[in-house]
Amino acid sequence: MEKSITRTKRNITIIGIGPRGGYALENFILSLEGKTDLSKINLLLFEQTGNFGNGSVYETTQIESNWINIPERILLLEKRATITFPKFEIPSFPSYHDWIETDFEKKPKKHIDHYPPRAKIGRYLQQRFQSIITPLVHNAIVTLIESQVEEVIVSETYDISLKTDAKVYKNIDEILLTIGHQPTELSEQLLAWKKFASNKSNVTLFTSPYPIVNFLNHQNVTDKSIVGLRGFGLAMIDVARAISMNFGEFTLEDSYTRKCSYQPNKEYSGKMIPFSLDGLPAVPKPLNALMDDLFKPTETQLSDYTSLIGNPTTQKNASSPEFLLKAFAPIAAKIYLQLKTTFYNEKMSLEETENTIIQWLKDPEYKHASILPNNQPVKNIMQDFVAMATGNKPISLDFCVGQVWRHCQPSMYTALSFNACHEDVFAEIIALDESTKRYSYGPPVESIQQMIALIEAGKIDTKFLSDPDFELTDDGWNFHNKSHSETATIMINSVLDPPKIKVVKSPIIENLLSSDLIQMVHDDLGIMTDEQAYVISENEDHFIPIALLGRLAKGTIIGVDAILECYGERPKNWAEKASNRHVEALRTNDAT
Ligand SMILES: Cc1cc2nc3c(=O)[nH]c(=O)nc-3n(C[C@H](O)[C@H](O)[C@H](O)COP(=O)(O)OP(=O)(O)OC[C@H]3O[C@@H](n4cnc5c(N)ncnc54)[C@H](O)[C@@H]3O)c2cc1C
């Protein structure tokens, strides 16, 4: 049952206008082409940062040393076609490849992949948004609101309002939440550190790595500072690159392997001390299409994989992610056995390879001669992986599996979203996918070469890398082990929290949860939505027109985080349903 409306315009809102909100808007407008003239729509677009179209991740003024982890070659952000309405037209906008005027089909496969600054992607997204929004604003269809939405209020009679700190917006007919990464509760460790640092002028904690200027411009961060870096992943690389470029420069020494050296300024006597629970580094992506193609499954392999894991009966009967591992292992094993040379030079049978792959995916600590050992200095691990990524060293099984997993991810995300698996099994599958991210969401080779250069220059100290002991002293964080001790006066947290809805600390989500308008999929995951992204609320008698796309929907769907997923099918599905609902509401309204 749903309310009929008697107002002349329907209020449609999108909250959060990053890449996903922007693409959802485009698809919504596109779905209305030929169905209505838009005169009965009042679109309210809320974006708390004012960065409409690009959001905070792709802010255009952020430091250029924040790189995206997807090479331009595969950054397939499709073109938007011209959209025509009776009274006006929305111009087309080029694909990302046309915007950068590069035809990757014409590039030789040896061409080294380029990973642009996130600010450049932001410029693309912002221009794309402007080109759709200008005619919509001109025709009084859209209002842009630079505010944080704090609450979605549904009255007893199912009237919906939105509350910002400045105003209440009433009579809302449709809400799409594309709010991306939300702040979460600080961990116990960070809370204790916050308390520790709060009353010391010489000791500073940054609970978030972004925006990077927050610490770069801080008076306590000087060329003498010893900086602790909590986390050893992609955000740590952004932080370490920014600090080191502030106090010195990198020189490229080999244009093919991207090997570089680091020259600190004369005055830079400080250093950085990164650490994480396992102390293992991110694994670089293959250098170019030539290397990357070695790990690409065939179309047939991918479609067989999709039908195997997408089978509802298999999903329903699964008591663990074993069915997924069994479908994946033969593909990765075949690709590994086809490599000309491998790190382990004994011949392995197909069966042994498949078993080793499954064992290792279940337990990353699993040891086998085909897997690169973790018990060597981190610089050696980084150098070995860089050499594999650039074709200068035979490939280890783990490197191969990580890359094949990445190529299978889009098929897996399609086949496993809205699946028939038990929620605990799906939670395990999501955890398995997360555990591959060290490989499958890896950085460019050049980023790892820079980290190696910083280690060689003594500016990254790896003595305390793996789960170190700390003492909080008057002088700061004292790292110590049997033979070494160092004290950091600055600590930067670079660990981004998982999308666990229970720990999200933002008014809009806390309010939605407390009003029972949304449901959690699983204790460790996000919000339950249907295939068109509408939230499944506890109230089964009344349809609530609230939809959610993106990171917080993890749980009914998988693989929602990367930029390419923002431009996928899901925003289109939502747009189709929301536009049909709009046309239907107008029709009913005209009839009454
Ligand atoms: C630091 C960082 C780096 C990343 N790097 C990469 C990368 O290299 N490659 C990649 O593929 N992916 C990367 N990602 C993943 C990223 O989530 C996606 O690329 C993409 O930004 C997701 O788009 P989105 O629109 O869903 O969310 P976001 O980009 O987070 O946009 C959501 C928007 O909603 C706004 N908002 C939130 N709450 C409210 C509210 N209550 N009221 C009003 N506005 C609100 C926010 O201000 C934000 O602009 C990164 C993520 C982070 C956090």
The ligand as an ORCA input file, in Angstrom:
! r2SCAN-3c Opt
* xyz 0 1
  C      40.210      7.400      0.836
  C      39.574      6.541     -0.204
  C      40.279      6.214     -1.350
  C      39.696      5.428     -2.327
  N      40.414      5.110     -3.434
  C      39.848      4.371     -4.407
  C      40.564      4.041     -5.586
  O      41.745      4.361     -5.730
  N      39.926      3.302     -6.539
  C      38.624      2.909     -6.395
  O      38.080      2.266     -7.301
  N      37.942      3.198     -5.271
  C      38.511      3.906     -4.286
  N      37.813      4.179     -3.145
  C      36.473      3.606     -2.980
  C      35.368      4.648     -3.160
  O      34.422      4.252     -2.210
  C      34.773      4.664     -4.551
  O      35.744      4.853     -5.540
  C      33.725      5.793     -4.732
  O      34.153      7.007     -4.190
  C      32.403      5.407     -4.127
  O      31.477      6.373     -4.523
  P      30.179      6.718     -3.685
  O      29.492      7.795     -4.451
  O      29.462      5.482     -3.370
  O      30.728      7.247     -2.296
  P      31.564      8.562     -1.973
  O      32.543      8.838     -3.039
  O      32.051      8.383     -0.589
  O      30.462      9.712     -2.021
  C      29.442      9.815     -1.053
  C      29.106     11.269     -0.836
  O      28.022     11.386      0.080
  C      28.209     12.525      0.882
  N      27.436     12.329      2.113
  C      27.616     11.344      3.030
  N      26.703     11.434      4.016
  C      25.921     12.506      3.717
  C      24.796     13.119      4.353
  N      24.292     12.620      5.477
  N      24.261     14.226      3.787
  C      24.760     14.739      2.628
  N      25.835     14.202      1.990
  C      26.391     13.087      2.511
  C      29.715     12.555      1.107
  O      30.137     13.864      1.404
  C      30.265     12.043     -0.221
  O      30.613     13.093     -1.081
  C      38.381      4.956     -2.139
  C      37.682      5.272     -0.970
  C      38.263      6.059     -0.010
  C      37.470      6.384      1.231
*
